[in-house]
Amino acid sequence: MRVLHTTLLTGPYDWEQAVLPREEFAGRLAHVRAALGDAAALFVHGHAGDYGDLNYLTGFTPKLGPALAMVPVEGDIRLLVGGTDLMIPQAKRLTWVEDVRPFANVPKAVADWLGAKKGAPLATWGFGSLAHGIHRGITAAVGPLTPLDAGLDPIRRRKSPREMGLMRRASVVLGDAVSAFVAAAGRGAGARTAALAAEKTAIAADAQDARTLVSVSPGGAPLPLDGAEDQALDPLLATIAVQVSGYWAAGYVTMTAHGGAAHDRARAALDAMVETARAGVTGGALRQEAARRIAPFGFHPALGGTIGNAIGLSLDEGPLADDVALERGATYALRVGAAGEGGDAALVSAMIAVGDAGASVLWTSPRP
Amino acid sequence: MDEPAPLNRIAAAVQLLEQRGADALLAFNNAQNSFLESNAVFVLSGVRPIGPSAVLIDRSGRASLVLTPAWDEARAAALAPGLTVTAADDLPASLADALERHRVDRRRLVTVALGTMGRALARRIEAVLGGTPPAIDDFTRDVARRRSADELAAARRATAIALSGYRRMLEVARPGLREFELAAELYCHMKALGAEDNFLLVSASQHNLAVRAAGRRVLDQGDIILSEITPCYRGQYAQICRTTVIGAPSGAMPGKYALLQQAMRRGQEAAVPGARVRDVTRAIDACFAAAGYGDYCRPPYMRVRGHGLGITSDRPGDLTADSDVVLEEGMVFVMHPNQYLPETGYMMCGEPVVITAHGAEALSTETATLDVIAV
C-alpha cells in the first residue's frame, strides 16, 4: 500500500521494553552479525518513509528525516538521528541503543567512528533508499560499501514468536478500523468521513499510525483524500493500514449495497489464494489460482498487477513476484481485485502467517 | 486570470535553459514531503507525487510529468494542466521514453534534486541519462520563493485550519489525556477540514526545554502544553506556535509571555521588503536582551526565530542573526520568537507571515496569547 508520505510521524514510538525487551534485539543482532561474512561493520539506513531495517536492529523509528545505525562486529551500536542536539534526549526514548547522536556531516561521522578499521570491508543494509548524494559522500570518505540486503532481508521477514504476537495484535486493530469504516459508510457517510472514522478507531486502539486511501468515484482506485469531496459512493473501495508497536497490518475493503459479480469473483480468487498458500508456493502459482477464479473479469488496475507482499515492520517487506516463494515464519498481505463494466469493481485482501501446517488467516476483508 | 504558478515557473526554467545553453531540465522528487524543503516536482507541476517522480522541461517549453505509481495518473493529470502526464511503475524506463519524446540531447541536461533520490533508483536514472548531469538544485526553491495568489490563498486556508485545530485542543486537552491522544485528536480534526498532512508537535511538561513530537506522557495540572501546528493544504504548509497552561499559570508567566508577543511584533515591523533576515532576527533578539535575557538568545536555549515553509519554497530559510538573505514581497514563512526563559521554561509564540510593503502580515486571524485550560 502506498500513500502520500507524511512529513512527521506523530504517533507514540517510544521503545516499550515490556513489548520488545532487550533480549529480543540481542537475538536479532546475533543473527545479523552471523550473516556479515568478512565485513568489519554494517551500516543500516532508514528514513521516515522507509525504516524497517533500521527499526529491526535498533527499535528506532525516524519520525523526521534520515537515520543511520553503525554496527560493529563486536561492541555497541552508534545511532545518528535527524534533528538538533536539543532533540537527542527525546530520540533516546525511541531506542534501546544508548549512543545516539545527530545526523550531521555523516561522511565524517562514519569515518571517525570507523577509525582504525577504515579500509576494511564494509557492508550496508537499507542503503537503496539512502539519498544518492549522502551515499556518494560516505563512499568518498571510507571507500566502497557492499549491500547485504539480499542476505539480511530474509532474516527480518522470519518473525519471532513475539513478533507474530504483534502481527496478530495489529491485525485485530485493522479489523476494528475496517469495522468502523464499514459502519460509517453503511450509515451513508461520505468517503472522507468513513476514512477518518477508521483512522480514529485505530488510534484509539493504540495504533501508532493509521492510513487510508479511498475511491473518489464509484469503484475507482483508492486515492489520497486531498481535494476529495466527502461523497457517499457505491461501490466504495478503500485501503486501510494500521501500525501497532511497529508492526503493520493492511487490507482492502469493498462497500456496495448491490453485491456485484466483481466482488463475488474477487472473493473466490482470494479464498483460493489463501487455500493454496503454504511455504514454498510461489507468487506465480497464487496468481494463476486468482486468474482462474476471476475470469472473465480483469484484475483491478489499482493493484498494478501485484498479488501481495511480505509485511511486518514495513508495509512492504518484499513483493510476491511470480518467482518468489512464500517463506515459513513470514507474514503476508495477499490481495486481488476485479474490475468489470459500469463501475462494478472490488478489492479484497487477507493477512496470513505461513507456518509449518500451511497458512493461518490473521485478517480478511469483510463481505459486503 | 493569472496562469497557474507551475506554468510561470516552467517559463522561468526555459529562460534558465537558454542562459545556460542547456537543452532540458529534469527535476526530481523522492516521494517524501518535508515541511522545510522545496518539492521540485510540486513546484513545476502542482502535483505532490506518491512515488518517486520527475518533471522534464525542454527549451521549447514543453513539459512532462513522469510519476509513479501507474494508478496515480488520473489524479495527477487533473492537478497538472499544461503538462503531459505519464504514470508508470518504473520511473527510469518511463523517463527514457519521455527523453525520446522530447528529443533531448542527454549530454545537455541539467538536474534538480537528483542527489536526494534513493541510491538504487538514482543509479538506474543515471544509467538512462548516460551519467550525472550538472545539478542546479536551488532552482526550484529560488523560482518559487514568492507565493502566487493561489498559493497564498491556500496558505491562508491552511492557517485557518491550524487555528481551528488549536481551538479544538483548548476544548479537549485535560489532565489524564496522553500526549499522543491529544495529537491524534488534532490530526483527525484538521484532516476532516481538508489538511493533507501535518507537521504536528505537541508536548507538555511543568518546565519545558523544547517542543517535541507527542509521546505517551499523561497530561497533568500545571503542565504547559507547547504546540507547533502545521497543516498542509494544497501543498502549502502553515505553522502556528502556541503555549497553553493547564490550570492557573505561575505568577511570572503572563509577563514573560508578553515579551514573546512584543518580540513577534518587532519582528513583523522589521520584516519589510529589502530588509535582511539578520535585521529581523536582531529586532526580535533585542526585545529579550533588553529584558536581561540576551544570553538566552542562542543555543541551546533557542535555535532560529522562524524558517521557510515547504513544499513550495523554503526561502528565506532559517531566521538567524547571520543570514544575509534579503526579504521580498510575497515571501511566506513562519516567524516564531519562541524562547526558553529560566523562570518559565520554553514558551512558544508564532504565526505564518507574508511579506508586504508594510512588514510581515500574519496570516492568522487570531494571534498567539498565553491560553489557560481551566481545571
Contacts between the chains, C-beta under 8 A, distances in Angstrom:
chain1	res1	chain2	res2	distance
A	2	B	50	5.4
A	2	B	51	6.2
A	2	B	69	6.1
A	3	B	50	6.8
A	4	B	33	7.0
A	4	B	48	6.2
A	4	B	50	5.6
A	4	B	196	6.9
A	4	B	197	7.0
A	5	B	31	5.6
A	5	B	32	4.8
A	5	B	33	5.2
A	5	B	50	7.9
A	6	B	33	7.2
A	6	B	197	5.4
A	6	B	198	7.7
A	7	B	33	5.0
A	7	B	34	5.8
A	7	B	35	4.7
A	7	B	197	5.5
A	7	B	198	7.6
A	7	B	199	4.8
A	7	B	230	7.9
A	7	B	232	7.3
A	7	B	237	7.7
A	7	B	310	7.7
A	8	B	35	7.6
A	8	B	198	7.4
A	8	B	199	4.7
A	8	B	200	6.5
A	8	B	201	7.5
A	8	B	213	6.6
A	9	B	213	7.5
A	10	B	180	7.3
A	10	B	183	5.0
A	10	B	184	7.4
A	10	B	187	6.0
A	10	B	198	7.3
A	10	B	200	5.1
A	10	B	213	6.2
A	10	B	214	6.1
A	11	B	180	6.1
A	11	B	183	8.0
A	11	B	184	7.6
A	11	B	214	7.9
A	12	B	178	7.6
A	12	B	179	7.8
A	12	B	180	4.2
A	12	B	214	6.9
A	12	B	215	5.9
A	12	B	216	4.9
A	14	B	215	5.6
A	14	B	216	5.7
A	47	B	32	7.1
A	48	B	32	7.2
A	49	B	31	6.7
A	49	B	32	5.3
A	63	B	213	5.3
A	64	B	213	7.7
A	65	B	34	7.6
A	84	B	299	7.9
A	84	B	303	6.1
A	85	B	299	7.4
A	85	B	300	6.6
A	86	B	209	7.0
A	86	B	210	4.7
A	86	B	299	7.6
A	86	B	300	5.8
A	86	B	303	7.3
A	87	B	210	7.2
A	87	B	212	6.6
A	90	B	212	4.5
A	90	B	213	7.4
A	90	B	215	7.6
A	93	B	215	6.8
A	127	B	119	5.6
A	127	B	120	8.0
A	128	B	118	5.7
A	128	B	119	5.8
A	128	B	120	3.6
A	128	B	121	7.7
A	129	B	118	4.2
A	129	B	119	7.3
A	129	B	120	7.4
A	130	B	118	6.7
A	130	B	119	5.1
A	131	B	30	7.4
A	131	B	115	6.4
A	131	B	116	5.1
A	131	B	117	7.2
A	131	B	118	7.1
A	131	B	119	7.4
A	132	B	114	6.7
A	132	B	115	5.2
A	132	B	116	7.2
A	132	B	117	5.4
A	132	B	118	7.1
A	132	B	119	5.2
A	132	B	122	3.6
A	132	B	123	7.6
A	133	B	115	3.1
A	133	B	116	6.7
A	135	B	119	4.5
A	136	B	115	7.6
A	192	B	192	7.0
A	193	B	192	7.6
A	196	B	188	5.5
A	196	B	191	6.2
A	196	B	192	5.5
A	199	B	188	6.1
A	199	B	191	7.7
A	200	B	184	7.4
A	200	B	188	5.2
A	203	B	181	7.7
A	203	B	184	4.2
A	203	B	188	7.5
A	204	B	181	8.0
A	204	B	184	7.9
A	216	B	75	7.9
A	220	B	74	8.0
A	221	B	71	4.9
A	223	B	72	7.4
A	223	B	75	5.4
A	224	B	50	7.1
A	224	B	75	7.4
A	224	B	196	7.1
A	225	B	191	7.2
A	225	B	196	7.3
A	226	B	48	7.5
A	226	B	194	7.8
A	226	B	196	4.0
A	226	B	234	7.5
A	227	B	79	7.9
A	227	B	234	7.5
A	301	B	70	7.5
A	301	B	71	5.8
A	302	B	71	5.0
A	304	B	69	5.9
A	304	B	70	5.7
A	304	B	71	6.0
A	304	B	89	5.7
